[in-house]
Amino acid sequence: MDHPLRHALVDELHARPFPVLQAPAHVVFMALKEPGNSVNRDRGADLALLNDWLAAQGMAAALPGAMHHTGQGGRASLKWESHTEFVTYAAFQPGLPDQAFDPMEGEVFPKDWLAGSAAQRLVAGLIRVEEMPEDEAAMLARLEGWLQAESLAVARVVDGAAVIAGDFRIDEGGYMRFAVFVRPGTGPRRVGRIVQRLCEIETYRAMSMLGLARVRDLTRVLNDLDPRLSALVGRLDESGGAESALHDLLQISAELERLSVQHGFRFGATAAYQAIVAQRITVLREERVAGRQSFGEFMMRRYDPAMRTVKSAEVRLNAMAERAARAAELLRTRVDVERQAQNQKLLASMDHRADLQLRLQHTVEGLSVVAISYYALGLLGYLAKPLAHWAHLDQTWVMAGLVPVTLGLVWWGLRWIKSGHTQNLP
């Protein structure tokens, strides 16, 4: 018997096929993300937005709960994917407009279509796919006419199957522009893979840069907490005020822990997106074209520093949290030592009081013997009077003789009672 998830798991391997694209063609792609907690967004709203677009194009609706969808309507084909915190759209259309990178190409996704949605456009790009001209200089001249030379990145990819170019700038129409010159005879599936890689590079680059925006706010908070933490650590060897310092340090530790929880997902997502960008560039197997910078070189100079800034902030936050935890442990140890010293003083004071109480008790015992003997002699006096008269003895001498005997018996009786109580103690 097969596992109930066997076929579903295998189907997932083939759920996102590469597009099949024949030059000449043009592509419009974009990524939508909600500004708030996009991880827990209403994915039903994503499908509703997709189905609105499909209905406008006369295409069949996506299946309920779908995470990806492909469809063909008119001259355009659509590829839609739902990711952890964003969704992507890519419309593939054969042929080329008369004007290169005409903003009207983006009208395949009308602006009013997004008007009622909480999703916002984070990525939007145009890709122009045409056959590679024989004259490389003419191709470069066309690229310099389309894109800004200062940030232009050009590379020959996939063993010379195509030349890709982009300037990673947003034009007046709000789109990032890329050009793909395909060597004649290149298969449509290979062309589709190259275009798909370009879409992914730009999408995941933009998603990873969200970490940089978050880090700028985080850095300001850390810059405020760092001197406070350093000042508290510097006061660890000062006498007095340990409990107050521990309270302040625990507040800083709680704030650092809150920041770790708040930014933990973004740090992890940024690292994952950065790895995808690097992997997608690697599989393109870039070769330099006429001394121009490649996509990998562009990312190394302008993208990697931003990612290192994010990583540095993550390391700093973790290091400060560890410092605060160590300092709090030291302060707790110091407070415990001070409390033990106080307890020792209290025990010494209790011992002194117990000694005084014992001395007082001995004094009271002596007075008790005298008092009890006095009352006992008074009772014995009544008994001794008739006996002394009967025996013709002087009553005064009889009473005097009874004094030491009575004192001795009372003293012995109290000692006996005290000894009995002492033996019963645990």
Stockholm file with secondary structure:
# STOCKHOLM 1.0

chainA/1-426         MDHPLRHALVDELHARPFPVLQAPAHVVFMALKEPGNSVNRDRGADLALLNDWLAAQGMAAALPGAMHHTGQGGRASLKWESHTEFVTYAAFQPGLPDQAFDPMEGEVFPKDWLAGSAAQRLVAGLIRVEEMPEDEAAMLARLEGWLQAESLAVARVVDGAAVIAGDFRIDEGGYMRFAVFVRPGTGPRRVGRIVQRLCEIETYRAMSMLGLARVRDLTRVLNDLDPRLSALVGRLDESGGAESALHDLLQISAELERLSVQHGFRFGATAAYQAIVAQRITVLREERVAGRQSFGEFMMRRYDPAMRTVKSAEVRLNAMAERAARAAELLRTRVDVERQAQNQKLLASMDHRADLQLRLQHTVEGLSVVAISYYALGLLGYLAKPLAHWAHLDQTWVMAGLVPVTLGLVWWGLRWIKSGHTQNLP
#=GR chainA/1-426 SS CCCTTHHHHHHHHTSSCCCCCCSSEEEEEEEEECSSCGGGCCHHHHHHHHHHHHHHTTCCCCCTTCSEEEEEETTEEEEEEECSSCEEEEEEEESCCSSTTCGGGGGGSCGGGGTTCSCEEEEEEEEEEEECCSCHHHHHHHHHHHSCGGGCEEEEETTTTEEEEEEEEECTTSCEEEEEEECTTCCHHHHHHHHHHHHHHHHHHHHHHHHHHHHHHHHHHHHHHHHHHHHHHHTTTSSSCHHHHHHHHHHHHHHHHHHHHHHHHHHHHHHHHHHHHHHHHHHTCCEECTTCCCHHHHIIIIIHHHHHHHHHHHHHHHHHHHHHHHHHHHHHHHHHHHHHHHHHHHHHHHHHHHHHHHHHHHHHHHHHHHHHHHHHHHHHHHHHHHHHHHTTCCHHHHHHHHHHHHHHHHHHHHHHHHHHHHHHCC
#=GC SS_cons         CCCTTHHHHHHHHTSSCCCCCCSSEEEEEEEEECSSCGGGCCHHHHHHHHHHHHHHTTCCCCCTTCSEEEEEETTEEEEEEECSSCEEEEEEEESCCSSTTCGGGGGGSCGGGGTTCSCEEEEEEEEEEEECCSCHHHHHHHHHHHSCGGGCEEEEETTTTEEEEEEEEECTTSCEEEEEEECTTCCHHHHHHHHHHHHHHHHHHHHHHHHHHHHHHHHHHHHHHHHHHHHHHHTTTSSSCHHHHHHHHHHHHHHHHHHHHHHHHHHHHHHHHHHHHHHHHHHTCCEECTTCCCHHHHIIIIIHHHHHHHHHHHHHHHHHHHHHHHHHHHHHHHHHHHHHHHHHHHHHHHHHHHHHHHHHHHHHHHHHHHHHHHHHHHHHHHHHHHHHHHTTCCHHHHHHHHHHHHHHHHHHHHHHHHHHHHHHCC
//
